[in-house]
Amino acid sequence: MSKMNVGIIGCGNISGIYCKAGKRFANWRVLACADLDMARAKAKAAEFEIPIACSTGELLRNPEIEMVINLTVPKAHAEITLAAIEHGKHVYGEKPLATTRQAGRRILEAAQAKGVRVGSAPDTFLGGGLQTCRKLIDDGWIGQPVAATAFMTSHGCESWHPDPDFFYQPGGGPMFDMGPYYLTALVNLVGPIHRVCGSAGAAFPERRITSQAKFGTMIKVHTPTHIAGVFDFASGAIGTIITSFDVWAANLPRIEIYGTTGTLLVPDPNTFGGPVQVRRAGASEWSTVPLAFGYQDNSRGLGCADMISAIAHHRPHRASGDLAYHVLDVMEGFLDAARAAAYVKTPTALTRPAPLPLDLRDGEID
Ligand SMILES: NC(=O)c1ccc[n+]([C@@H]2O[C@H](COP(=O)([O-])OP(=O)(O)OC[C@H]3O[C@@H](n4cnc5c(N)ncnc54)[C@H](O)[C@@H]3O)[C@@H](O)[C@H]2O)c1
């Protein structure tokens, strides 16, 4: 199988797993990496035997590179993605697709005009845990989904991330940072979301960094850090979500789906594995369901591999720009709804991505 040459832009915290993915998957390899900070690009190239470390401009002008993986901070996502599209390259980016709907729409329109594909993290919904959940729902184990809950509570990222400022700027916060995992999982399981409302606030106007590199530095908070939302799926099912960086401890599930004949306990959507549990009507305890699919370990990059395979097979890719745009629309919708104290509509013609085949070997997609 021929390998597509990929260039990574943004060589920070998350880039290592994508560099590893370039060796794991059969259909792509990392030819070059770039960063505003050239020392970071050179260090990544040395660590993962990437042939070229260069500037963003050089990477974009390299005709051998067919796809860009955009791993920059959220506020740079749209600018880098649009520049890559302008150079005729497919782009797969970290979440969120962009920090505003307007920028998200510009990306989708530019990609369509250039005839290139756009894909976006998260791809955890393609992992063994969430694909098993999808199969259980599609096979009717809990009947028709009628409601879902999703809870992501933490006290933020300043204790572990080396450079956590972006989590507290517009386009960050718990909804834009973690919401994509939860909402993408929910849309893949229950379908698109039709309207949203919510409340949003920030309990702490400043944050003190306690991770090493910037220990003691204060961050001003410029985005809501606790968002509580209610939403309706197009199917009629009713959703509830809390995403928070204001909570020290909680005892809540990550995601539960309530169906007409049972309940599905969904694993952490920021992981690829289980456990998956079901309790059907009349049962007195939960049953743990064996995972039916591969990719149960940290398989970030699976969405890129699927997109490249989709290009080769002329089929839609699963972690698509359209899916990421719908999730962005919903996330921004919660903040807009909180400001307006009203429901916000999130119309879409999106259909759920196709499930993965059951019998894939590691590194394979189709
Ligand atoms: N850190 C994680 O655990 C994690 C997990 C999943 C997803 N993500 C997502 O991945 C993205 C990157 O996160 P990170 O934690 O790696 O951030 P980071 O701050 O560690 O790294 C970002 C890198 O991008 C570079 N950069 C910023 N703007 C740029 C530009 N205009 N051109 C070129 N390079 C630029 C920075 O110099 C930096 O090296 C974010 O969207 C984040 O939400 C992070």
The ligand as an SDF file (V2000), in Angstrom:
LIG
                    3D

 44 48  0  0  0  0  0  0  0  0999 V2000
   -2.4960   18.1290   25.3110 N   0  0  0  0  0  0  0  0  0  0  0  0
   -3.4080   17.1920   25.1930 C   0  0  0  0  0  0  0  0  0  0  0  0
   -3.4720   16.2370   25.9920 O   0  0  0  0  0  0  0  0  0  0  0  0
   -4.4240   17.2520   24.0820 C   0  0  0  0  0  0  0  0  0  0  0  0
   -5.2250   16.1420   23.9100 C   0  0  0  0  0  0  0  0  0  0  0  0
   -6.1070   16.1240   22.8560 C   0  0  0  0  0  0  0  0  0  0  0  0
   -6.2040   17.2120   22.0200 C   0  0  0  0  0  0  0  0  0  0  0  0
   -5.4340   18.3210   22.2130 N   0  0  0  0  0  0  0  0  0  0  0  0
   -5.5980   19.4460   21.2860 C   0  0  0  0  0  0  0  0  0  0  0  0
   -4.4340   19.5550   20.5060 O   0  0  0  0  0  0  0  0  0  0  0  0
   -4.1720   20.9290   20.1830 C   0  0  0  0  0  0  0  0  0  0  0  0
   -2.7810   21.2860   20.6490 C   0  0  0  0  0  0  0  0  0  0  0  0
   -2.7260   21.0470   22.0470 O   0  0  0  0  0  0  0  0  0  0  0  0
   -1.3210   20.8870   22.7740 P   0  0  0  0  0  0  0  0  0  0  0  0
   -1.6710   20.4420   24.1570 O   0  0  0  0  0  0  0  0  0  0  0  0
   -0.4030   20.0450   21.9620 O   0  0  0  0  0  0  0  0  0  0  0  0
   -0.8540   22.4160   22.7970 O   0  0  0  0  0  0  0  0  0  0  0  0
    0.6510   22.9480   22.9760 P   0  0  0  0  0  0  0  0  0  0  0  0
    0.5270   24.3580   23.4190 O   0  0  0  0  0  0  0  0  0  0  0  0
    1.4250   21.9950   23.8260 O   0  0  0  0  0  0  0  0  0  0  0  0
    1.2430   22.8670   21.4870 O   0  0  0  0  0  0  0  0  0  0  0  0
    0.7790   23.6780   20.4360 C   0  0  0  0  0  0  0  0  0  0  0  0
    1.9520   23.9540   19.5150 C   0  0  0  0  0  0  0  0  0  0  0  0
    1.4870   24.6760   18.3930 O   0  0  0  0  0  0  0  0  0  0  0  0
    2.4340   25.6890   18.0860 C   0  0  0  0  0  0  0  0  0  0  0  0
    1.7420   26.7690   17.3860 N   0  0  0  0  0  0  0  0  0  0  0  0
    0.8150   27.6180   17.8790 C   0  0  0  0  0  0  0  0  0  0  0  0
    0.3900   28.4570   16.9260 N   0  0  0  0  0  0  0  0  0  0  0  0
    1.0490   28.1250   15.8010 C   0  0  0  0  0  0  0  0  0  0  0  0
    1.0520   28.6290   14.4660 C   0  0  0  0  0  0  0  0  0  0  0  0
    0.2590   29.6530   14.1190 N   0  0  0  0  0  0  0  0  0  0  0  0
    1.8640   28.0560   13.5590 N   0  0  0  0  0  0  0  0  0  0  0  0
    2.6650   27.0220   13.9020 C   0  0  0  0  0  0  0  0  0  0  0  0
    2.7200   26.4990   15.1510 N   0  0  0  0  0  0  0  0  0  0  0  0
    1.9170   27.0450   16.0980 C   0  0  0  0  0  0  0  0  0  0  0  0
    2.9870   26.1240   19.4340 C   0  0  0  0  0  0  0  0  0  0  0  0
    4.2440   26.7480   19.3040 O   0  0  0  0  0  0  0  0  0  0  0  0
    3.0560   24.7920   20.1770 C   0  0  0  0  0  0  0  0  0  0  0  0
    4.2880   24.1440   20.0180 O   0  0  0  0  0  0  0  0  0  0  0  0
   -5.2850   21.7260   20.8580 C   0  0  0  0  0  0  0  0  0  0  0  0
   -6.2870   21.9980   19.9340 O   0  0  0  0  0  0  0  0  0  0  0  0
   -5.7950   20.7990   21.9350 C   0  0  0  0  0  0  0  0  0  0  0  0
   -7.1520   21.0230   22.2270 O   0  0  0  0  0  0  0  0  0  0  0  0
   -4.5210   18.3460   23.2040 C   0  0  0  0  0  0  0  0  0  0  0  0
  1  2  1  0
  2  3  2  0
  2  4  1  0
  4  5  1  0
  4 44  2  0
  5  6  2  0
  6  7  1  0
  7  8  2  0
  8  9  1  0
  8 44  1  0
  9 10  1  0
  9 42  1  0
 10 11  1  0
 11 12  1  0
 11 40  1  0
 12 13  1  0
 13 14  1  0
 14 15  2  0
 14 16  1  0
 14 17  1  0
 17 18  1  0
 18 19  2  0
 18 20  1  0
 18 21  1  0
 21 22  1  0
 22 23  1  0
 23 24  1  0
 23 38  1  0
 24 25  1  0
 25 26  1  0
 25 36  1  0
 26 27  1  0
 26 35  1  0
 27 28  2  0
 28 29  1  0
 29 30  1  0
 29 35  2  0
 30 31  1  0
 30 32  2  0
 32 33  1  0
 33 34  2  0
 34 35  1  0
 36 37  1  0
 36 38  1  0
 38 39  1  0
 40 41  1  0
 40 42  1  0
 42 43  1  0
M  CHG  2   8   1  16  -1
M  END
$$$$
